[in-house]
Amino acid sequence: MSDMYEAYASALMDTFGKPQLVLTRGDGVYVEDSDGRRYLDLLAGIAVNALGHRHPALLEALSRQAGELIHVSNFFATPAQISLAQKLQEIVGAEGYDASSARVFFTNSGTEANEAALKLTRLHKKGGRVLALAHSFHGRTMGALTLTHKEAYREPFEPLAGVAEFIEPEISALEAAFDDNVAALFLEPIQGEAGVIPLVYGFMERARELCDQHNALLVIDEVQTGMGRTGRWLASSPYVKADVITLAKGLGGGVPIGACIGIGAAGALFRPGNHGTTFGGNPLACAASLATLGEVEKLLEHVNEVSAWLTARLEEAGYAVRGRGLLLGVEVADSTAVRQELLSEGVIVNAPNPTTIRLAPPLIITAAELEPFVEIMSRRAAEFQGEK
Ligand SMILES: Cc1ncc(COP(=O)(O)O)c(C=O)c1O
């Protein structure tokens, strides 16, 4: 349907280049394009559609909430918003945090969750230095962009307001960077956009110690890794506890919603008037999120089991695999070529860096549904790994 691509180009800003496909419907772990071809969706809207497509629990929650109330302003509260904030308190409590001291600010996206976190760092230590990691990705709005490392994303928009200092994700660099003027350190437990790269052993623990020593906020961006993606609610919590946690992506199962959670003193920094958003905490999005989290809760063990199976099968085929749960990076010789080949074989993945394909399928996916992908990866292993 080439006319759709022409229509796209003539009506939308050219921020994403030519779309790979025009998608018209989805069902479970599959999506269908405008020519009626079906694809196995191993990207799930980039780690978003946790329950896949057209999940009955999500559909039921959306239609029920739409039948009651779709939107109010933040002059008013709604039961869905309050229940979701309580659910997030329960979730951080289950991950070892003091749930009663957690406070939630709802946003519409990951970048906005990080904007909120950035404003908290200003209130925590006015004029303080903000540290972020080389290869980080925290979003594209002007504040979050100051935390995002990739030069190509930042340079056209300079001067940026108050730029973070980027340090290599190594313990020695962390130790060298810290002093009492540091207001905050932002980190992702696994750098998703960089190519599914977990932080080195001991990095988060040392970051926690240094933040404590210098009264700095440890902000953990779990936008991509959180809410079941890595087989638990938060990828970071076995290692450290954050002062601020940011969430989005899988939080709404596909409906736009993000959250900035402040723990303890960090949760009490915003006062009335300090921050706001028209749509953040919208009851429709909150109802979708509640339904999503209710289902994800039952899937955490499943995510770990499927992940172990998939990792073992890919390793047997000779691939190096990184990541955790259902956020996996698979090393290949040329990721753009492999992504394209997989697409022509009916499988959607993406290529976050030149030698990695990223898998972030719906959390409901089964080994049986993954089998055709494993078959392709095994059959074409030599070619995908660059052996002649
Ligand atoms: C770790 C991380 N933080 C923030 C963002 C930005 O989220 P959004 O695209 O919802 O603004 C992303 C998106 O990829 C992300 O992976």
PDBQT file of the ligand as one rigid body, heavy atoms in Angstrom, charges set to zero:
ROOT
HETATM    1  C1  LIG A 401      15.204   4.601  29.805  1.00  0.00    +0.000 C 
HETATM    2  C2  LIG A 401      14.290   5.533  29.071  1.00  0.00    +0.000 A 
HETATM    3  N1  LIG A 401      13.967   6.705  29.639  1.00  0.00    +0.000 NA
HETATM    4  C3  LIG A 401      13.143   7.574  29.034  1.00  0.00    +0.000 A 
HETATM    5  C4  LIG A 401      12.615   7.309  27.803  1.00  0.00    +0.000 A 
HETATM    6  C5  LIG A 401      11.703   8.293  27.146  1.00  0.00    +0.000 C 
HETATM    7  O1  LIG A 401      10.399   7.829  27.214  1.00  0.00    +0.000 OA
HETATM    8  P1  LIG A 401       9.285   8.405  26.215  1.00  0.00    +0.000 P 
HETATM    9  O2  LIG A 401       9.667   7.956  24.843  1.00  0.00    +0.000 OA
HETATM   10  O3  LIG A 401       8.008   7.797  26.717  1.00  0.00    +0.000 OA
HETATM   11  O4  LIG A 401       9.284   9.879  26.356  1.00  0.00    +0.000 OA
HETATM   12  C6  LIG A 401      12.923   6.098  27.172  1.00  0.00    +0.000 A 
HETATM   13  C7  LIG A 401      12.388   5.784  25.826  1.00  0.00    +0.000 C 
HETATM   14  O5  LIG A 401      12.911   4.980  25.107  1.00  0.00    +0.000 OA
HETATM   15  C8  LIG A 401      13.788   5.186  27.827  1.00  0.00    +0.000 A 
HETATM   16  O6  LIG A 401      14.132   4.016  27.266  1.00  0.00    +0.000 OA
ENDROOT
TORSDOF 0
